[in-house]
Amino acid sequence: MGTRGYVPQLDGLRAVAVLAVVAFHARVPWLSGGFLGVDVFFVLSGFLITQLLAQEYARNGRIALIDFYLRRLRRLYPALLAMLAAYLVAAPFAFPEHDQHPRDAAVAALYLSDYGRAFFEVPWYLQHTWSLSVEEHFYLVWPLALLAVFRLPKRWHVPAVILLAVAATVWRLSVVLWVDQWYQPYYRFDTRLSGLMLGSALALWRPKMHAAAGAAGVAMLAAALVSAQWRMLNGLIGWAALAEIGSALLVITAHKLPGLGWSPLVWVGKLSYGIYLWHYPIAYWFRANDYGWATTALTSLVLSILMAAISYATVERSYRLSRAHRVERPGIGEVSALGGDPSIGKD
């Protein structure tokens, strides 16, 4: 698939991913595999970020690493810090039994939640920030690895990244089988690379597929979301792989799937990073106070959308304005050709 303009269906796919995660954290009974919505984000992130970096390399013959890192921080960090500041104010009242809120916020702010959760069960009420840590570590190392890939003959670029995706999958399966604690391979950056690598391979490969492939992707992802079980090893083996493949098919055919372009879905997708940031402490509080799953799901979704919209209009506004200024200047575009801002929008 060639270079295109903004594809709203990719924001629609973001919405599907974040709604699945919110539903899972609200313990919606028929979405036991909703935690795999994070894998949708990973595939989409790998795709958009690699496309952005590949375009820059094709245009300039290099990747401006410092500029890339600063763009990621400008896009992601203000909203994260705003959420953490609000958490530090509210958490002592919402969760008075826990006395480590500053420590947990610091771990989240330093993007250490992935290994913190895997080895120390830290943070607790901010544990959803593990996926942000995984992506931030990906942003840190992948541009360097991609430069090494680009030094290979061009015909080897796609096979090399596909090989990395396969190796990442094999590594996760190995850790799942070797380590007793299920949560280590679930949270660790090094065991959650397969989706990111698969999306990256798609960005370089850009295969042309019929809309029927997208329908197959819908079926695969739906099967994983309703069938996978939390804390069960099959969720990290077969179902995770099925979710990644289904997500890849959806990413590559999104522009052919009008349902993903439904306006309310696209709107939620644009706010999905903020929704993801805010929803977990809210959902946890409602769960801990014995509200039913329906009340928890609806209330946490509405409140997180409200907070995400406020964040989008305030702390994230300066980034969007500066980005708009840059894309008016040829060769300095921040926006990925296929999907707007390549962040976990979550990206």
C-alpha positions as CSV (number, residue, x, y, z in Angstrom):
1,M,0.0,0.0,0.0
2,G,1.5,3.3,-1.0
3,T,1.7,6.6,0.7
4,R,-1.7,8.0,1.7
5,G,-3.2,10.8,3.6
6,Y,-4.9,10.6,7.0
7,V,-6.8,7.3,7.3
8,P,-9.5,7.7,10.0
9,Q,-10.0,4.0,10.2
10,L,-6.7,3.7,12.0
11,D,-8.1,6.0,14.7
12,G,-11.2,3.7,14.7
13,L,-8.8,0.7,15.3
14,R,-7.3,2.6,18.2
15,A,-10.8,3.1,19.7
16,V,-11.5,-0.7,19.4
17,A,-8.2,-1.4,21.2
18,V,-8.8,1.1,24.1
19,L,-12.4,0.0,24.5
20,A,-11.3,-3.6,24.8
21,V,-8.8,-2.7,27.5
22,V,-11.3,-0.5,29.5
23,A,-13.9,-3.4,29.3
24,F,-11.3,-5.8,30.5
25,H,-10.3,-3.7,33.5
26,A,-14.0,-3.2,34.3
27,R,-14.3,-7.1,34.3
28,V,-16.9,-7.2,31.5
29,P,-17.6,-11.0,31.5
30,W,-17.7,-11.7,27.8
31,L,-14.4,-9.9,27.1
32,S,-12.0,-12.0,29.1
33,G,-9.3,-11.4,26.6
34,G,-9.7,-7.6,26.5
35,F,-6.1,-7.3,27.8
36,L,-5.0,-8.2,24.3
37,G,-6.2,-4.8,23.1
38,V,-2.7,-3.6,24.2
39,D,-1.3,-5.9,21.4
40,V,-3.4,-4.0,18.9
41,F,-1.7,-0.9,20.0
42,F,1.7,-2.5,19.8
43,V,1.2,-3.6,16.2
44,L,-0.1,-0.2,15.2
45,S,2.8,1.6,17.0
46,G,5.4,-0.5,15.3
47,F,3.7,0.2,11.9
48,L,3.4,4.0,12.3
49,I,6.7,4.6,14.0
50,T,8.7,2.5,11.5
51,Q,6.9,4.2,8.6
52,L,7.7,7.6,10.0
53,L,11.4,6.6,10.4
54,A,11.6,4.9,7.0
55,Q,10.2,8.0,5.3
56,E,12.7,10.2,7.1
57,Y,15.6,7.9,6.1
58,A,14.4,7.8,2.4
59,R,14.1,11.6,2.4
60,N,17.4,12.5,4.2
61,G,19.6,9.4,4.2
62,R,19.6,9.5,8.0
63,I,17.4,9.5,11.1
64,A,17.7,12.5,13.4
65,L,17.7,10.5,16.6
66,I,17.6,13.4,19.1
67,D,14.8,15.1,17.2
68,F,12.8,11.8,17.2
69,Y,13.3,11.3,20.9
70,L,12.3,14.9,21.7
71,R,9.1,14.6,19.5
72,R,8.1,11.5,21.4
73,L,8.6,13.2,24.8
74,R,6.7,16.3,23.7
75,R,3.8,14.2,22.5
76,L,3.5,11.7,25.3
77,Y,5.0,13.2,28.5
78,P,2.8,16.2,29.3
79,A,-0.4,14.1,29.4
80,L,1.3,11.5,31.5
81,L,2.6,14.0,34.0
82,A,-0.8,15.6,34.2
83,M,-2.4,12.3,35.0
84,L,0.3,11.5,37.6
85,A,-0.1,14.8,39.3
86,A,-3.9,14.3,39.6
87,Y,-3.2,10.8,40.8
88,L,-0.9,12.0,43.6
89,V,-3.6,14.4,44.8
90,A,-6.5,11.9,44.6
91,A,-4.9,8.6,45.4
92,P,-4.3,9.1,49.2
93,F,-8.1,9.6,49.5
94,A,-9.2,6.9,47.0
95,F,-6.7,4.3,48.1
96,P,-5.7,5.2,51.7
97,E,-4.5,1.6,52.4
98,H,-1.5,2.2,50.1
99,D,1.4,4.4,51.3
100,Q,3.6,4.2,48.2
101,H,1.8,6.5,45.8
102,P,4.9,8.8,45.2
103,R,7.1,5.9,44.6
104,D,4.6,4.4,42.1
105,A,4.2,7.7,40.3
106,A,8.0,8.0,40.0
107,V,8.3,4.6,38.5
108,A,5.6,5.4,36.0
109,A,7.1,8.8,35.2
110,L,10.5,7.2,34.5
111,Y,8.9,4.5,32.2
112,L,10.0,1.7,34.4
113,S,6.6,0.1,35.0
114,D,7.2,-2.8,32.6
115,Y,10.1,-4.3,34.6
116,G,8.8,-2.9,37.8
117,R,5.6,-4.9,37.4
118,A,7.5,-8.0,36.2
119,F,9.9,-8.3,39.1
120,F,8.6,-6.1,42.0
121,E,4.9,-5.7,41.5
122,V,5.4,-2.0,41.3
123,P,3.4,0.2,40.6
124,W,0.0,-1.0,41.8
125,Y,-2.8,1.4,41.0
126,L,-0.7,2.7,38.0
127,Q,0.1,-0.8,36.7
128,H,-1.4,0.0,33.3
129,T,1.6,2.2,32.6
130,W,3.6,-0.9,31.9
131,S,2.6,-0.8,28.3
132,L,3.7,2.9,28.0
133,S,7.1,1.8,29.3
134,V,7.3,-1.0,26.7
135,E,6.6,1.5,23.9
136,E,9.0,4.1,25.3
137,H,11.8,1.5,25.4
138,F,10.9,0.5,21.8
139,Y,11.1,4.2,20.8
140,L,14.6,4.3,22.4
141,V,16.2,1.3,20.8
142,W,14.3,0.7,17.5
143,P,15.6,3.7,15.5
144,L,19.2,2.5,16.2
145,A,18.3,-1.1,15.2
146,L,16.5,0.2,12.1
147,L,19.6,2.1,11.0
148,A,21.4,-1.2,11.2
149,V,18.7,-2.9,9.1
150,F,19.0,-0.1,6.5
151,R,22.7,-0.9,6.1
152,L,21.7,-4.2,4.6
153,P,20.8,-4.6,0.9
154,K,17.3,-3.3,0.4
155,R,15.9,-6.7,-0.5
156,W,16.8,-7.9,3.0
157,H,15.0,-5.1,4.9
158,V,11.7,-6.8,5.2
159,P,13.0,-10.3,5.8
160,A,15.3,-9.0,8.5
161,V,12.5,-7.3,10.4
162,I,10.2,-10.4,9.9
163,L,13.0,-12.5,11.3
164,L,13.2,-10.1,14.3
165,A,9.4,-10.5,14.8
166,V,9.7,-14.3,14.7
167,A,12.7,-14.2,17.1
168,A,10.7,-12.0,19.5
169,T,7.8,-14.4,19.4
170,V,10.1,-17.4,20.1
171,W,11.8,-15.6,22.9
172,R,8.4,-14.8,24.6
173,L,7.3,-18.4,24.2
174,S,10.6,-19.6,25.7
175,V,10.2,-17.3,28.7
176,V,6.6,-18.4,29.2
177,L,7.8,-22.0,29.3
178,W,10.8,-21.5,31.5
179,V,9.5,-19.0,34.0
180,D,6.9,-20.0,36.6
181,Q,5.5,-16.5,37.1
182,W,3.1,-15.7,34.3
183,Y,3.5,-11.9,34.9
184,Q,7.1,-11.8,33.9
185,P,6.6,-12.5,30.2
186,Y,3.4,-10.5,30.2
187,Y,5.0,-7.2,31.4
188,R,8.6,-7.3,30.2
189,F,9.7,-5.2,27.3
190,D,11.9,-7.9,25.9
191,T,9.0,-10.4,25.8
192,R,6.4,-8.0,24.3
193,L,8.4,-7.1,21.2
194,S,6.7,-9.4,18.7
195,G,3.7,-7.2,17.9
196,L,5.9,-4.1,17.6
197,M,8.2,-6.0,15.2
198,L,5.3,-7.3,13.2
199,G,3.9,-3.8,12.7
200,S,7.4,-2.6,11.8
201,A,7.7,-5.3,9.1
202,L,4.4,-4.3,7.7
203,A,5.6,-0.7,7.4
204,L,8.5,-1.7,5.3
205,W,6.7,-4.4,3.3
206,R,3.4,-2.6,2.7
207,P,1.6,-5.6,1.1
208,K,-1.6,-5.0,-0.9
209,M,-4.4,-7.1,0.5
210,H,-8.1,-7.5,-0.3
211,A,-10.7,-6.3,2.1
212,A,-11.4,-10.0,2.9
213,A,-8.1,-10.0,4.7
214,G,-9.5,-7.3,7.0
215,A,-12.6,-9.4,7.6
216,A,-10.3,-12.3,8.6
217,G,-8.5,-9.9,10.9
218,V,-11.7,-8.9,12.6
219,A,-12.6,-12.6,13.2
220,M,-9.1,-13.4,14.6
221,L,-9.1,-10.4,16.9
222,A,-12.6,-11.0,18.1
223,A,-11.9,-14.6,18.8
224,A,-8.8,-13.7,20.9
225,L,-10.7,-10.9,22.8
226,V,-13.6,-13.2,23.9
227,S,-11.5,-16.4,24.4
228,A,-8.2,-15.5,26.0
229,Q,-8.0,-15.8,29.8
230,W,-6.1,-13.5,32.1
231,R,-3.2,-15.2,33.9
232,M,-3.4,-18.2,31.7
233,L,-0.4,-19.1,29.6
234,N,-2.4,-19.6,26.5
235,G,-3.2,-15.9,26.6
236,L,0.5,-15.3,26.0
237,I,1.0,-18.0,23.4
238,G,-1.8,-18.8,20.9
239,W,-4.3,-16.1,21.6
240,A,-1.6,-13.3,21.7
241,A,-0.2,-14.5,18.4
242,L,-3.8,-14.6,16.9
243,A,-4.5,-11.1,18.2
244,E,-1.2,-9.8,16.7
245,I,-1.9,-11.4,13.3
246,G,-5.5,-10.1,13.3
247,S,-4.3,-6.7,14.2
248,A,-1.7,-6.7,11.4
249,L,-4.4,-7.6,8.9
250,L,-6.6,-4.8,10.2
251,V,-3.8,-2.2,10.0
252,I,-2.9,-3.1,6.5
253,T,-6.5,-3.1,5.2
254,A,-8.0,-0.4,7.5
255,H,-8.7,2.0,4.6
256,K,-10.9,-0.6,3.1
257,L,-13.0,-1.2,6.2
258,P,-15.7,1.6,6.4
259,G,-17.0,0.4,9.8
260,L,-13.7,1.5,11.4
261,G,-14.3,5.0,10.0
262,W,-17.6,5.5,12.0
263,S,-17.3,9.1,13.4
264,P,-17.9,8.3,17.1
265,L,-15.3,5.5,16.9
266,V,-12.8,7.8,15.2
267,W,-13.4,10.5,17.9
268,V,-12.7,8.0,20.7
269,G,-9.6,6.9,18.8
270,K,-8.3,10.4,18.8
271,L,-8.6,10.5,22.6
272,S,-7.4,6.9,23.1
273,Y,-4.0,7.8,24.6
274,G,-5.7,10.0,27.3
275,I,-8.4,7.4,27.9
276,Y,-5.8,4.8,28.4
277,L,-3.9,7.0,30.8
278,W,-6.9,7.9,33.0
279,H,-9.1,4.8,33.0
280,Y,-7.3,2.3,35.2
281,P,-7.3,4.0,38.6
282,I,-11.0,4.9,38.0
283,A,-12.0,1.4,37.1
284,Y,-10.0,-0.1,40.0
285,W,-11.8,2.2,42.5
286,F,-15.2,1.2,41.2
287,R,-14.2,-2.5,41.3
288,A,-12.8,-2.2,44.8
289,N,-16.0,-0.7,46.0
290,D,-18.1,-3.5,44.7
291,Y,-19.8,-1.8,41.8
292,G,-21.0,-4.1,39.1
293,W,-19.1,-4.5,35.9
294,A,-21.7,-2.5,33.9
295,T,-21.5,0.5,36.2
296,T,-17.7,0.2,36.4
297,A,-17.4,0.0,32.6
298,L,-19.7,2.9,31.8
299,T,-18.5,5.2,34.6
300,S,-14.8,4.6,34.0
301,L,-15.2,5.1,30.3
302,V,-17.2,8.3,30.6
303,L,-14.9,9.8,33.2
304,S,-11.7,8.8,31.3
305,I,-13.1,10.3,28.1
306,L,-13.9,13.5,30.0
307,M,-10.4,13.7,31.5
308,A,-8.8,12.7,28.1
309,A,-10.8,15.5,26.4
310,I,-9.6,18.0,29.0
311,S,-6.0,16.9,28.6
312,Y,-6.3,16.9,24.8
313,A,-7.6,20.5,24.8
314,T,-5.0,21.8,27.4
315,V,-1.7,20.1,28.0
316,E,-1.6,18.4,24.6
317,R,-2.7,21.4,22.7
318,S,0.8,23.1,22.5
319,Y,2.2,20.0,20.9
320,R,-0.5,19.8,18.3
321,L,0.0,23.4,17.4
322,S,3.7,23.1,17.1
323,R,3.3,20.0,15.0
324,A,0.9,21.7,12.7
325,H,3.4,24.4,12.2
326,R,6.1,21.9,11.3
327,V,4.0,19.9,8.8
328,E,3.5,23.1,6.8
329,R,7.3,23.1,6.1
330,P,8.4,20.5,3.5
331,G,10.5,17.7,4.9
332,I,9.8,18.3,8.6
333,G,6.5,16.5,8.9
334,E,5.7,14.8,12.2
335,V,2.6,13.0,10.9
336,S,2.8,9.5,9.6
337,A,1.4,9.1,6.1
338,L,-1.2,6.6,7.1
339,G,-2.4,7.5,10.6
340,G,-2.0,10.9,12.0
341,D,0.1,11.0,15.1
342,P,2.0,7.8,15.5
343,S,1.7,7.6,19.3
344,I,-0.2,5.0,21.4
345,G,-2.9,7.3,21.2
346,K,-2.0,5.4,22.9
347,D,0.5,4.4,19.6
